[in-house]
């Protein structure tokens, strides 16, 4: 019975490890997507401020 129980526990440990690896990959992907989205937002804001000649984000500068 002990060997069987050890196999079950090892299987559960491996399953949790796989889930944690998958979670780490998803978090890394989401962090990269967030960076890309923020960069695009800043570029868009710069163009919009230059086009409208207004300080939209309230930083005291237009297009910077």
N, CA, C and O atoms as a GROMACS GRO file, in nm:
protein
  256
    1UNK      N    1   0.082  -0.120   0.000
    1UNK     CA    2   0.000   0.000   0.000
    1UNK      C    3   0.087   0.127   0.000
    1UNK      O    4   0.050   0.227  -0.061
    2UNK      N    5   0.202   0.121   0.068
    2UNK     CA    6   0.289   0.237   0.076
    2UNK      C    7   0.343   0.278  -0.060
    2UNK      O    8   0.350   0.397  -0.090
    3UNK      N    9   0.380   0.182  -0.143
    3UNK     CA   10   0.431   0.212  -0.276
    3UNK      C   11   0.323   0.278  -0.361
    3UNK      O   12   0.350   0.374  -0.434
    4UNK      N   13   0.201   0.226  -0.351
    4UNK     CA   14   0.089   0.282  -0.426
    4UNK      C   15   0.063   0.427  -0.383
    4UNK      O   16   0.042   0.514  -0.467
    5UNK      N   17   0.066   0.451  -0.252
    5UNK     CA   18   0.044   0.586  -0.200
    5UNK      C   19   0.155   0.681  -0.247
    5UNK      O   20   0.128   0.796  -0.282
    6UNK      N   21   0.279   0.633  -0.248
    6UNK     CA   22   0.391   0.715  -0.295
    6UNK      C   23   0.374   0.752  -0.443
    6UNK      O   24   0.404   0.864  -0.483
    7UNK      N   25   0.326   0.658  -0.522
    7UNK     CA   26   0.302   0.686  -0.664
    7UNK      C   27   0.195   0.792  -0.682
    7UNK      O   28   0.208   0.881  -0.766
    8UNK      N   29   0.089   0.783  -0.603
    8UNK     CA   30  -0.018   0.883  -0.610
    8UNK      C   31   0.036   1.021  -0.572
    8UNK      O   32   0.010   1.120  -0.641
    9UNK      N   33   0.112   1.026  -0.464
    9UNK     CA   34   0.168   1.154  -0.420
    9UNK      C   35   0.264   1.212  -0.524
    9UNK      O   36   0.261   1.332  -0.551
   10UNK      N   37   0.347   1.128  -0.582
   10UNK     CA   38   0.441   1.176  -0.684
   10UNK      C   39   0.366   1.229  -0.805
   10UNK      O   40   0.405   1.329  -0.865
   11UNK      N   41   0.258   1.161  -0.841
   11UNK     CA   42   0.176   1.206  -0.952
   11UNK      C   43   0.116   1.344  -0.923
   11UNK      O   44   0.112   1.430  -1.010
   12UNK      N   45   0.069   1.363  -0.801
   12UNK     CA   46   0.011   1.491  -0.762
   12UNK      C   47   0.118   1.601  -0.760
   12UNK      O   48   0.091   1.715  -0.800
   13UNK      N   49   0.236   1.568  -0.714
   13UNK     CA   50   0.346   1.664  -0.713
   13UNK      C   51   0.381   1.706  -0.855
   13UNK      O   52   0.398   1.824  -0.884
   14UNK      N   53   0.391   1.608  -0.944
   14UNK     CA   54   0.422   1.638  -1.085
   14UNK      C   55   0.313   1.723  -1.148
   14UNK      O   56   0.341   1.814  -1.227
   15UNK      N   57   0.189   1.694  -1.115
   15UNK     CA   58   0.076   1.770  -1.170
   15UNK      C   59   0.082   1.915  -1.124
   15UNK      O   60   0.060   2.006  -1.203
   16UNK      N   61   0.112   1.938  -0.995
   16UNK     CA   62   0.123   2.073  -0.943
   16UNK      C   63   0.240   2.147  -1.005
   16UNK      O   64   0.231   2.267  -1.034
   17UNK      N   65   0.350   2.077  -1.027
   17UNK     CA   66   0.466   2.138  -1.091
   17UNK      C   67   0.431   2.183  -1.233
   17UNK      O   68   0.464   2.294  -1.274
   18UNK      N   69   0.363   2.096  -1.307
   18UNK     CA   70   0.322   2.132  -1.443
   18UNK      C   71   0.230   2.252  -1.443
   18UNK      O   72   0.241   2.340  -1.529
   19UNK      N   73   0.138   2.257  -1.346
   19UNK     CA   74   0.047   2.372  -1.338
   19UNK      C   75   0.124   2.500  -1.306
   19UNK      O   76   0.094   2.605  -1.363
   20UNK      N   77   0.222   2.492  -1.216
   20UNK     CA   78   0.298   2.612  -1.181
   20UNK      C   79   0.381   2.659  -1.299
   20UNK      O   80   0.393   2.780  -1.322
   21UNK      N   81   0.437   2.567  -1.375
   21UNK     CA   82   0.514   2.605  -1.494
   21UNK      C   83   0.422   2.673  -1.595
   21UNK      O   84   0.458   2.774  -1.656
   22UNK      N   85   0.304   2.616  -1.612
   22UNK     CA   86   0.208   2.674  -1.706
   22UNK      C   87   0.168   2.814  -1.660
   22UNK      O   88   0.156   2.905  -1.742
   23UNK      N   89   0.147   2.831  -1.531
   23UNK     CA   90   0.110   2.961  -1.477
   23UNK      C   91   0.222   3.063  -1.497
   23UNK      O   92   0.196   3.177  -1.534
   24UNK      N   93   0.345   3.021  -1.475
   24UNK     CA   94   0.458   3.112  -1.495
   24UNK      C   95   0.468   3.156  -1.641
   24UNK      O   96   0.497   3.272  -1.669
   25UNK      N   97   0.444   3.065  -1.732
   25UNK     CA   98   0.446   3.099  -1.874
   25UNK      C   99   0.335   3.197  -1.908
   25UNK      O  100   0.356   3.292  -1.985
   26UNK      N  101   0.217   3.174  -1.852
   26UNK     CA  102   0.105   3.265  -1.880
   26UNK      C  103   0.132   3.403  -1.823
   26UNK      O  104   0.102   3.504  -1.888
   27UNK      N  105   0.189   3.410  -1.702
   27UNK     CA  106   0.221   3.539  -1.642
   27UNK      C  107   0.325   3.612  -1.726
   27UNK      O  108   0.312   3.732  -1.750
   28UNK      N  109   0.427   3.541  -1.770
   28UNK     CA  110   0.530   3.603  -1.855
   28UNK      C  111   0.469   3.656  -1.984
   28UNK      O  112   0.503   3.766  -2.028
   29UNK      N  113   0.380   3.579  -2.043
   29UNK     CA  114   0.312   3.622  -2.166
   29UNK      C  115   0.229   3.748  -2.140
   29UNK      O  116   0.234   3.843  -2.218
   30UNK      N  117   0.154   3.748  -2.031
   30UNK     CA  118   0.070   3.864  -1.999
   30UNK      C  119   0.153   3.988  -1.968
   30UNK      O  120   0.116   4.099  -2.005
   31UNK      N  121   0.266   3.969  -1.901
   31UNK     CA  122   0.354   4.083  -1.874
   31UNK      C  123   0.407   4.142  -2.003
   31UNK      O  124   0.415   4.264  -2.017
   32UNK      N  125   0.445   4.057  -2.097
   32UNK     CA  126   0.494   4.105  -2.227
   32UNK      C  127   0.382   4.177  -2.302
   32UNK      O  128   0.405   4.282  -2.362
   33UNK      N  129   0.263   4.123  -2.299
   33UNK     CA  130   0.149   4.188  -2.365
   33UNK      C  131   0.119   4.323  -2.301
   33UNK      O  132   0.086   4.418  -2.372
   34UNK      N  133   0.130   4.331  -2.169
   34UNK     CA  134   0.108   4.458  -2.100
   34UNK      C  135   0.211   4.562  -2.144
   34UNK      O  136   0.176   4.677  -2.171
   35UNK      N  137   0.338   4.522  -2.152
   35UNK     CA  138   0.443   4.615  -2.198
   35UNK      C  139   0.413   4.663  -2.339
   35UNK      O  140   0.423   4.782  -2.368
   36UNK      N  141   0.376   4.571  -2.426
   36UNK     CA  142   0.345   4.610  -2.565
   36UNK      C  143   0.226   4.704  -2.571
   36UNK      O  144   0.227   4.800  -2.648
   37UNK      N  145   0.125   4.678  -2.491
   37UNK     CA  146   0.006   4.763  -2.489
   37UNK      C  147   0.040   4.902  -2.436
   37UNK      O  148  -0.008   5.002  -2.489
   38UNK      N  149   0.123   4.908  -2.332
   38UNK     CA  150   0.162   5.037  -2.277
   38UNK      C  151   0.243   5.118  -2.378
   38UNK      O  152   0.223   5.239  -2.391
   39UNK      N  153   0.333   5.052  -2.448
   39UNK     CA  154   0.412   5.121  -2.550
   39UNK      C  155   0.323   5.176  -2.661
   39UNK      O  156   0.340   5.290  -2.705
   40UNK      N  157   0.228   5.095  -2.704
   40UNK     CA  158   0.136   5.140  -2.808
   40UNK      C  159   0.050   5.256  -2.760
   40UNK      O  160   0.025   5.350  -2.834
   41UNK      N  161   0.006   5.249  -2.635
   41UNK     CA  162  -0.074   5.357  -2.579
   41UNK      C  163   0.004   5.487  -2.574
   41UNK      O  164  -0.049   5.593  -2.607
   42UNK      N  165   0.130   5.480  -2.533
   42UNK     CA  166   0.212   5.601  -2.528
   42UNK      C  167   0.236   5.659  -2.667
   42UNK      O  168   0.231   5.781  -2.685
   43UNK      N  169   0.262   5.573  -2.765
   43UNK     CA  170   0.280   5.620  -2.902
   43UNK      C  171   0.152   5.685  -2.955
   43UNK      O  172   0.156   5.789  -3.021
   44UNK      N  173   0.040   5.623  -2.925
   44UNK     CA  174  -0.090   5.676  -2.969
   44UNK      C  175  -0.117   5.810  -2.904
   44UNK      O  176  -0.163   5.904  -2.970
   45UNK      N  177  -0.089   5.820  -2.774
   45UNK     CA  178  -0.110   5.945  -2.702
   45UNK      C  179  -0.024   6.056  -2.760
   45UNK      O  180  -0.071   6.168  -2.778
   46UNK      N  181   0.102   6.026  -2.790
   46UNK     CA  182   0.192   6.125  -2.847
   46UNK      C  183   0.137   6.178  -2.980
   46UNK      O  184   0.134   6.299  -3.002
   47UNK      N  185   0.095   6.088  -3.066
   47UNK     CA  186   0.042   6.128  -3.197
   47UNK      C  187  -0.085   6.211  -3.178
   47UNK      O  188  -0.105   6.312  -3.245
   48UNK      N  189  -0.172   6.167  -3.087
   48UNK     CA  190  -0.298   6.238  -3.064
   48UNK      C  191  -0.273   6.377  -3.009
   48UNK      O  192  -0.338   6.473  -3.050
   49UNK      N  193  -0.179   6.389  -2.916
   49UNK     CA  194  -0.147   6.521  -2.862
   49UNK      C  195  -0.090   6.613  -2.969
   49UNK      O  196  -0.125   6.730  -2.977
   50UNK      N  197  -0.002   6.558  -3.052
   50UNK     CA  198   0.054   6.640  -3.159
   50UNK      C  199  -0.053   6.680  -3.259
   50UNK      O  200  -0.053   6.792  -3.309
   51UNK      N  201  -0.144   6.589  -3.288
   51UNK     CA  202  -0.249   6.618  -3.385
   51UNK      C  203  -0.346   6.724  -3.333
   51UNK      O  204  -0.386   6.814  -3.407
   52UNK      N  205  -0.384   6.713  -3.206
   52UNK     CA  206  -0.482   6.807  -3.150
   52UNK      C  207  -0.416   6.930  -3.088
   52UNK      O  208  -0.483   7.028  -3.056
   53UNK      N  209  -0.282   6.923  -3.072
   53UNK     CA  210  -0.208   7.031  -3.007
   53UNK      C  211  -0.261   7.060  -2.867
   53UNK      O  212  -0.273   7.175  -2.826
   54UNK      N  213  -0.293   6.953  -2.795
   54UNK     CA  214  -0.344   6.964  -2.658
   54UNK      C  215  -0.268   6.867  -2.568
   54UNK      O  216  -0.222   6.762  -2.612
   55UNK      N  217  -0.256   6.906  -2.441
   55UNK     CA  218  -0.194   6.820  -2.340
   55UNK      C  219  -0.302   6.728  -2.284
   55UNK      O  220  -0.372   6.765  -2.189
   56UNK      N  221  -0.315   6.611  -2.339
   56UNK     CA  222  -0.424   6.519  -2.301
   56UNK      C  223  -0.395   6.449  -2.168
   56UNK      O  224  -0.486   6.432  -2.088
   57UNK      N  225  -0.272   6.409  -2.145
   57UNK     CA  226  -0.242   6.332  -2.024
   57UNK      C  227  -0.204   6.418  -1.904
   57UNK      O  228  -0.177   6.365  -1.796
   58UNK      N  229  -0.202   6.549  -1.920
   58UNK     CA  230  -0.179   6.640  -1.810
   58UNK      C  231  -0.036   6.646  -1.758
   58UNK      O  232  -0.014   6.680  -1.642
   59UNK      N  233   0.060   6.612  -1.843
   59UNK     CA  234   0.200   6.616  -1.799
   59UNK      C  235   0.266   6.751  -1.828
   59UNK      O  236   0.384   6.769  -1.800
   60UNK      N  237   0.190   6.845  -1.883
   60UNK     CA  238   0.244   6.976  -1.914
   60UNK      C  239   0.319   6.985  -2.044
   60UNK      O  240   0.375   7.090  -2.077
   61UNK      N  241   0.320   6.876  -2.119
   61UNK     CA  242   0.390   6.872  -2.248
   61UNK      C  243   0.296   6.819  -2.355
   61UNK      O  244   0.203   6.743  -2.329
   62UNK      N  245   0.323   6.862  -2.475
   62UNK     CA  246   0.242   6.814  -2.588
   62UNK      C  247   0.328   6.722  -2.673
   62UNK      O  248   0.431   6.764  -2.727
   63UNK      N  249   0.287   6.598  -2.685
   63UNK     CA  250   0.356   6.504  -2.771
   63UNK      C  251   0.485   6.449  -2.717
   63UNK      O  252   0.570   6.404  -2.795
   64UNK      N  253   0.504   6.450  -2.587
   64UNK     CA  254   0.629   6.397  -2.532
   64UNK      C  255   0.602   6.294  -2.425
   64UNK      O  256   0.696   6.239  -2.368
   0.00000   0.00000   0.00000
